Amino acid sequence: MVKRTKKVVSKKKGRKTATKAAQKTVLGQQVAAPASPEEAVLDAVPNPHRDVDYVTRFVAPEFTSLCPVTGQPDFAHLVIDFVPDRSLVESKSLKLFLTSFRNHGAFHEDCTVEIAKRIVAAIKPKWLRIGGFWYPRGGIPIDVFYQTGAPPKNIHLPDFDVPAYRGRG
């Protein structure tokens, strides 16, 4: 069973004093999709190969969110690469997190960078990058890229391998 720890704040001194283990609710459970990214939980699981650096890639070719101005749907092909340290992001929790954007109004740049920041906060990888390849609205595709720094040496880092827009898909 996977456990999540969270800090408990002491009411007397207003500081973090202890850890409390809480059961995960995503892995191995039937759960509804979170209503918003703020409600979504990204679960971390232990990295079984901390002795080597390697790249994990998640691809979400059907990511959706809403335009914050018009309320119209926006679609993207996301590619997330990271080199884990102590933890991996659990894939079901990532899927539910990404699904939580479906009714969330935000610009392309905000969605892409927020996803990266949330993953970094959840698992503290050695390195992470994300490519958000957004389908055109108003005739202009928007591609958004973010990374935490230079990738570690001696890793195989594949190209994003998403073709330039010509009816991506």
N, C-alpha and C positions, 0 to 999 in steps of 0.2 A: 504494500500500500504506500502511496506517495504522500508525504506530509509537507505542509507549508508552515513555516514559522513566521510569526509576526511579533513585533515588539509590543509590550504592554506598558503604558505610561503610568508611573506611580502618581497617585493623586496627591500624596503628601509633598513630594519634592518636584513634581512636574518634569521628571526625566525618565528616560527609558531604563528600566531596571531588570527586566526579565524577559525571557522568550516564552511564548505559549504555542504549543503545537496545535494545528487545526487540520482536520481532514480536508483533502481536496474534494471538490464537488464536480469536477469535470471528467477526469480520467476514470473510465469504467462506469460512468453514470449517464443516464439519460437526462439531459438538461436542455432547457429552452435557450434559444439564441438571446444574448443580452440585447436590451433595447437601445443601448448606446455604447460607444467606446469607453466612456467613463465607468460603466457598469461591468465591462468585460474584465476577466481575470486571465492573465497569462501565467500558466503553470511552468515551473522549472523542474527538470528532472536531472539527476546526476549524470555527468559526462563519464561514460565507461572507459574512455581512452584519454585521460588527462596527460598521459606521458608523451603524446604526439600532437602536432598541430595538423588539423585537417579542416576542409571547408564543408559546411552543410548548406544546402541550397533548398529553399522553398520557392515554389512558383505558384502564383495565383492568377491564372489567365482570365478569370471572370470576376475580378474585383469590381464592386459598385459602391457608389456614394451618391449624394445629391448635391447639385449646385446650390450654394447658399443664397444666391440671388433669385434664381428662377424656380428652384425646386425640381428642375429636370434631372433625370438620372445621368450620371457620369460613369464611364467604364474604363477600366485600366487592366493592363497586364503587369503584374508586380513580380519582380525577381528579388529575393532576399538571400544574400550570402553572408555567412558568419563563420568565424573561427571560434569555437567554444573554449571556455576556460573550465570552470568547475561545473557548469550547468548547460543543459540544452533546453530549448523551448519545446514543450510538449505539443505535438502537432494538432491534436483535437482542440486544445485551448487556443492555439493560433488561428485555426479555422473559425472558431466561434468569435474570436476577437475581430478578425477581418469581416465576418458577416455582420458584426455590430455597426459597421459603417454604412450598411445598406440604406438606412433611413436617417443618416447623419449628414447635415449640410456643412460642407467645408470645401475650400478651394483645393485644387490638385496638390499644390505644394504643401499645404497644411496636412492633408491626409498622409502623403508619402513620408514626410519628415516625422510626423507624430507616431506613425507605425514603428519607424526605426527607433525613436527615443523610448517608446514603451518596451520594445524588445530589449534594448540595452539596459533599461532600468530593471527588467525582470531577471535577466540572466548574466549580465555583466560579461559579455564576450570579450575575447582578446581583440577582436576586430569585427566590424559589420559594415555592409554596404547594402543599399536598396536602390533599385531602378524602378521607377513608376512610369510606364509607357501608356499614356492616356490617349484614348481615342478622341478624334476631333469633335469639337463643339464650335460652331461658327467657322468650320473649315480649317481649323488650326489644331494639329495634335500637339500636346504638351508633354514633354518627357522631363521627369524630375529625378535627380540623382543625389544621394547623400551617403557619406561614409564617415566612419569615426576617426580615420587617420590612415597612415600607410599600412598596407597589409603585411603580416609577418613574412619573413623570408622563408624560402623553401616550401611554399605551399603551391599546389596547382590551383590557379584561379581561372576558371573558364570565362570566356566572353559572356555577356548577357544573352547573346544569340536571339535577340528579338529584332526582326527585320524592320527597316525603315518603313514608315507608314505607306501602304498601298492596299488598304483594306486588311490591316493586321488581323490575324486570326488563325 
